[in-house]
């Protein structure tokens, strides 16, 4: 019997490179796949914040995945 386990992206696609909050960014390397989870929840305008090099909102972890609107629709947007 094979025991299931989580595979790292580079195990599945050895010629690719990826980046997420769980893995440190390597200066000078480009990622083919980039994952954003919580930063996108707290910053629905995340691509624009990156373009402008604007500060990011801090996620309120006490409201994440609570099933309520608070924490999903009330983060301040850029002006």
Helices and strands as residue ranges (DSSP letters): H 9-12, E 18-19, E 33-34, H 38-42, H 46-52
